[in-house]
Amino acid sequence: MNAKPAAPLWVKSSYSGPEGGNCLEWAPEAIRGGLVPIRDSKVPAGPTLNVSDAGWGVFVDALKTGSL
């Protein structure tokens, strides 16, 4: 019997409000081969985008410093 892998746990920013909006979610447990899966929180069944872990780090740092 082949067990279906568990769905990844998606994480949203702690700055995101309960009403949604323009939010991204990422799945830290699903990082494989240096790729970070991200998705639109409003469309959880929609497609995911995989970005490099280095690119994700640059993106998060830019958000923290306000340069985006």
C-alpha positions, -999 to +999 in steps of 0.1 A: +000+000+000+014+034-010+006+062+015-002+096+001+023+122+014+009+147+038+001+181+025+026+207+034+019+231+062+016+266+047+028+296+067+015+332+063+032+363+076+024+373+111+017+407+097-012+394+076-046+403+089-075+379+091-093+395+061-067+383+037-055+407+011-023+405-009-007+377+010+018+350+001+022+317+019+053+295+020+058+259+030+090+256+050+086+219+054+083+214+017+116+230+007+134+205-015+166+209-036+170+245-026+135+255-039+110+273-017+073+268-026+051+298-024+014+304-032-013+330-032-032+327+002-065+336-015-062+306-039-049+277-018-058+251-044-041+271-071-006+268-085+026+272-065+057+290-076+091+275-066+118+301-060+154+295-050+161+296-013+187+323-020+161+344-039+135+339-011+161+351+014+168+383-006+130+389-010+124+385+028+153+407+037+141+434+013+107+433+029+122+436+064+144+466+054+115+483+035+134+484+002+104+468-017 
